[in-house]
Amino acid sequence: MFTLPLTVAIQEGCARRGLVTAKQPAMAAKTFFCRRISLSVASLVLAATTITIAIEIGTAASAATLLRSVTLVVPNPVLR
């Protein structure tokens, strides 16, 4: 819920920059930054993406464990 507006804003910013420069974001950044900075940023993005994927897989596994361990309690009106 919180990340969707941020994702939309980033996508729109990239699209606007692409319209102005007629280049993809990576090519536009390549003209302004040296190779060392570009590789550093790319490495940080790769690490953040990997960590995010690992967290999402862990969350899905936890949810599956919770769903598996829930016992369904149905009241039986005949026994009362």
N, C-alpha and C positions, 0 to 999 in steps of 0.2 A: 504494500500500500504506500509506503514511504518512498520506495526506490523507483516507482513508475514515473512520477513527475521529473525526477532527476535524470532518468534515462531519456525521456522525451526531450528534455532541455539539452542534453549532450548531443542527441541525434540532430536536433534542429540547429544547434551551433555548428556542427560539422557540415551540415547541408548548406548553411549560409556561407560558411568559409569556402566550401567547394564552389558555390556559385560565383563568389567574388574572385577567387584566385584561379578558377578552372582547373584545380588540382585536387587530388585526394588529400586527406589530412596528413598522411605520412609523407607525401611528396612536398606539401607545403611546409611541414616541420623540418624537412631535410634541408630546405634552402635557408632556414633561420638558425638551426642548431648544428653543432658539429656532430660527427659520427659517435663520439664517446658519450655525449649526453643522450643522443637518440637511443643508443643501445642500453644505456642505464635505465631510461624510462621504459623501454620495451621489456627489460628484465623485471622491473618492478610490476608492470602490468601483468606479465605472465605469472609471477609469484602470487599476486593478489587474486588472479582468476583461479589458479590452482587451489589456493586456500579456500576460496568461496565454494568451489565445486566440492571439496572435501567436507566442508561444513554442511552443505545441502544434503550430501549423501548420508552423513551422520544423523542429520535431523530426520530424514526419511526412514532410516533404520530404527530410530527411537520411536517414531510414530507407529511403525509396523509392529514393534515390540509391544507398545501400549495396546494396540488394537487386538493383538493376539492374546494378551493376558486378561482382557476384560471378560468377565463371566456375565452372562445375561441372566438377570433375575426376573422371573415372570411370576407374579403372584397367582396362586391357585385358589380360586374362590370356593372350590369344593371342600377343601380341607378345613376351612374355618367354621 
